[in-house]
Amino acid sequence: MSGKRRTSKGSATQLTLKEQLLGSEVAEKFFEERRDVSVTLRMNGRVVEILDALVELEIFESRSEAISDIVETTISSKHEVFLSLKVEADILRRRRADAKEMASRVIGGDIKKS
C-alpha cells in the first residue's frame, strides 16, 4: 500500500498516505536512483517512535525507507539551496586540500619561507 496509488470506483486516482505525508510529487528525481549507500545514525527516541508508527500504519515498509524518503523529499523540495551548499562545500574541500599541500611543501623545504 505504501508506494501504490489506490483508485476509487470512479477510477479517480487517490493519493496514498505516503504521498499525502510527503507530497504528491514524492521527490521523483531522488527516488529514481537506487539507494546504494548505507548510513548509520542515532536518533531521538521520540522520533523513532513516530517512525515506528509510520511503519506500523504501513505508510513505509521500514524505518530506513521512512528516513530516506523524508530526507530525500526535504532536500528535493529545496534542491537549489542544497545544490548551492554542495558547490560551496566542494570549493572549500579543494581549498583545504591546496592549503594542506602547500603546508606539506613548506614543511618539506620545497618552498622557502618569506
N, C-alpha and C positions, 0 to 999 in steps of 0.2 A: 504494500500500500504506500510506503513512504515516497517512492520516486515515480509512481504511476498516477496518471490523471484518471479520475473517475468520471463517468458520463452518466447523466440522468436520463429519464425516459424520453425527453425531447431531444436527446443526443447533444445537448449543450455541454460544453466541457466545464467541469468544476475544478477549482484549484485544490490540490492536495493540502493537507495540513502543513506539510513541509514547505510548499510553495507559498502558503499564506504566512507562515512564520518568517521565511527568508525573502519573500518577494516572488512574484510570478516569473521573473526572468532570473532564475536561480544561478547567478554568476556563470553564465554559459561559457564564457571564454575560459575560465579556470577549470570548470568541471569537465571539459572536453579532454583535458590532458590526464594521463594516467598518474596516479599518486604512487611515486616510487621512492620517496624519501621519508624515512621513519624519524619521528621526533619524540623524545621522551620529555615529559614535563610534570611539574607539580601544580596542583590547583587547590583553591579554597574548597573545603568540604561542602559548603552550601551550593557552590557552583556545580560540583559533581552530583549532588542530589538532584539538581534541575536537569542535568544531562541524563541521569538515570531515569527521571520521569519521562523525558522525551523519547528515550529508548523503550520504556515500558508502554508508552502510548503508541509505539510503532511508527513514530514520525521519522525516526532514524533507526538504522539497524544496529548501531553500536555507539559508544561514547566517541570513538575515533572518528566515525563518519560525521557525527554531530559537530565536533570541534572543527574538523576540516571544512565542512560546509559553512559553518558560521564565520570562520576566519576568512575563507575564500570570498564569501559574499561581502564581508566588511571591506576587504581590500579592493574587490572589483567595483564596489559602489563609489569608491574614491580613488579609482585607478590612476588618474593623472597625478594626484598628490603623492601616492605611494611610488609611482614611477619616477617622479622628480626626486624624491628622497633616495631612491636606489641609485640614480645618477650621481647625486651628491656623495653618497657613500662610496661609490666606485672611484670618484675623483679623490676623496680622502684616502682611500686604500692605496691608490697609486702614489700620492704624495708621501704617505707614510713609508712605503717601500723605497722610494727615491731617497728619503731622508736617512733611512737605515743603511742603504748602500753607500751614501756619502759618508756617514759616520764610520762605517767599516773601512772605507778607503783612507779617511783621515787617521784612524787608529792604526791602520796597517802601514802608514807612511807614504801612501801613493799620492796624497795631497798634502802640501805643506801648509801649516797654519800661517795666517797673515797677521 
